[in-house]
Amino acid sequence: MPFDFTTAMIQATVPVAQNPGGQTTTGTGVLVSDPTPDGTPRVVLVTARHVIQNIGGSEVQILLRLRNPDGSWRREWRAEPTLDGEKPIWAKHANYDVAVLPVSVPAEVAATAIPVSWFADANTFDQQQTLPGATMQALGYPGGYASDGRGFPILRVGHLASYPLTPATEGTFLLDSPVVQGNSGGPVFISRRVGDRPPLVGAEGPQPDEFIAGIVSGQIVPAGQPISLGLIVHAMYVRQVLQQLDAPAAVPDSIPNN
């Protein structure tokens, strides 16, 4: 089957919950392949910083989707520690709503983790001529709902609603798409699946103009009135936190009101 960027993103996206039964889904995360400096394979969960902070305690729950011998799927909640004793083992950005947590998952799940290179860097928007109004996709678990009983995320489509887009020092941009509790930490990306960009037949991997633009931080609610706008943290800050994971530094616990 030809490579499909959207499908790969769906397979790597998981709910992040507060209890073993998963009745309280507090956010969304994406599994990323991020080897240690010595090359040892490692999978990390990328999510919004406030998702892990709001859960508190010493662990979070993520949902694994595993294949049965007959080809059907089964769901398995997995507790992932956030502390080593009293020391946090996750990294967070000093100024933006991003966190990464090393996780232990079966090889079957690890194989679905996406590479760090799929995240946009400071130059990607310019290099790919990404303009306001560009069609973007977002994955998540709004209100704790999955797309079906197998636990795959819900896919939504929106449009880039901010200008100017570069330089990325502003840190965030707006997505014209509804965002509710449960979406936080979910990936926002550009794929050939939608708009005027048909998939490339026979493609064996993502194309240069397919990339993760950012992750969901929250919704814009001026004066308590939802206006169907999502606040997205630029993917370059995910890259920064992944680098910090191997050289963690103390950062403030507060999240600026961007």
N, C-alpha and C positions, 0 to 999 in steps of 0.2 A: 504494500500500500504506500502511495506517495506520502512524504512527510507533510504534516499539516500543523502549522504553528499554534493555531487555536486549540486543537486537540491536545497537543503537548502541554499547553498551559493548563488545560482542564485537569489533566492527569496529575499535575504537580501541585494543584491547589487543594487545601484541606481546611476543615473547620477547626477552630481552637475553642475549647470548652472548659468549663469550670468543674465538672464532676464526671465520674466514670460513666454514667448513663448518657451523658451528652445532652441532657435536657436543657442546659443553659449554655447555648453557644454564644460566646461573647465576641467572636471575631473570626477572621480568616487569615490564613497564612499560605505561603508558597514554599515548597521544598526546593532547596538549592544545593547543588554539588559544589562544595568549597573545600578542596583538599588543604590539609595543614601545610605549613611551610616546608616540611620534609617530604611532602608528596603523599602522606597517608590519606586515603579516602575519608571524606567526612561529609555528612549531610547536615544542613542547618535549616531551621525554620525562620523565614523572614516574615515579619508581621509589623503591625503598628506598636509603638512603644507602650501606648496606654492600654492595649489589650493585655499584655503581661502584667503591667502594674495594677490594673483593675482586678485581675484574678487574685493576685497576692499569694500568700502561702509559699510552699516549697516546690510546687509542680503545676504543670498545665496538662490538659488532655488534648491529644490530637487524634483525628479519625484516620485509620488506615483502611484502604480498600484492597482486598486480597482476592485472588482468583481461586476458585474451587476447581478440582480436577475435571468437572463437567463443563467448565467455562463460565459458570455463574459467578457472581460476586458475593463476598461476605464482608461485613463491617466489623472492625475491631478497634476499640478505643485504647489508646496507649498513653500511660502517664509518663511525662517527661520532666525530670527534675530541673528546677531553675536555680537551685542553690547547691553548693558543695559545703556542707556544714552551714555556716552563716554567710559564706561568700557567694555572691551571684556568679553564675557561670554564663550569663548572657550579656551581650553588649548592647548599648543604646547610644543613639546620637545625642550630642550635647544640646542641639537646638531644634531638631526636627523629630517628628513622630515615627521613628524607625527603631526596630529592635531585631536582633538575630540571636537564635538559641540553638546550640548543637543538639541534635536528636539522634536517637538510636532506632533505626528502622530495619526491617528485613530487606534482603538484597532485592527482592521483587519490587519493593516500594522505592528503595534507593535508586533503582534504574529509571524511575520516572522523574527524579530530581533534575532541574534544569541547570545549565552552566551559568556562572556569574557573567560571562560575556554577553548574555542576552539582555542585561540591564543597560539602559542608555547611560552614556557618560556625558560630560559637560558639553561635548561637541556634537552629539548625535542629532539633536533637533535641527541644527544648522546643516549638517552634512546631508541629511535626508530631506531637507527643505520642508520640514513639518510646519504647516501653517494653521492659523486659527480656523476652526471649522473642521479640522481633520477628524475622520471617523476613528474612534477608539472603542475597544472592548474592555469590559470590566467583569471580573469573576468574584463571587462571594456568596455568603449565606445570609441574605437579608431576613431579619427577624428570626434567624436560626433555621430557616428553611433550606433544604437541598433540592436539587432538580428532580430527584426521585428517591426511592428507598435505598438505593445503592450508595448514596452519600456524595454524589458528584455536585460541584458548585453550580450556581445559576449564572448564566451568561447574559449580560446586558450590553447594549450598544449606546454610546453617547458621542458627543462632539467636544473637541477641545474649545474651551470657552474663554481663554485668556489671551492677552496681548500686552506687551511683547513677550516672547517666549525665551529669548536669550538676551544677555547671559543668564544662566540658571541660578545666579546668586540670590534671587528672590526666594528660591527654595521650594515653592509650591505653585501649582496652577489649578485652574478650575475645569471640571468636566460637567457638561450639560447632561446629567443623568441622575435619577433618584439614588440617594445613598441613605441607608438606615442602619440601625444597630445590627451588627452581624457582618456588615460589609468591611469594617475597619481592618486594614492589613491586606486586603485583597489586591491582586495585581491589576494594573491598567496597562493595556498594550495595544500596539498597532499590528494588524495582521492583514494578509491579502484576502482573507475570507469575506470581507465586507467592502462596501463602497465600489469604486471603479477600479479595483485592484484584484483581478481574478487570481486564484491560486495557480502556481506554475506546475504544469503537469510533469511528473517525474522528478520534482525537486527532492533532494535527499536531506535537506536541512533548511533552517531559516534563511531567508533572503536578507540582504543588507537593510532593506526598508521594513523589516519585521523586527520589532524590539519591544521590551518592556519600558514604558514611559515613566511609571511610578507606582506607588501603592496608595491605597485609600487611607486618609487620615480621619475624615469625618464629613459631615454634611454642613452646609451653610444654612443657618437658621436665624436670620435677622429678626430681632424683636419676637422670637418664638415662632416665626412663620416660616415653615419649610418652603423653599423655592426651587427644589429639584436641581440643586447644584452640589457636586462633590468636591471636597478639598483634597488634592492629590499631592503627595510629596514626590519630588523629582527623584528618579532612579539613581542619579549620581550619589545621593546621600545613602542609599542602600549600599553601594560600592564602598563608601567611606566606612560604614559600620562593619562590613565584612572584613576590611583591613584591620579595624580596631580589635576585632575578636581575638587576634593573636598578640595584641599589645594593648590590652584594655587600660583605659584611663578613667579617673573619676570624673563624672559628669553630673550636672544638676538634675534633680528629680522632677523639676517643673518643666512643663511643655509650653513654650511661648504661644500666645494667641495669634497665629499667623493669619 
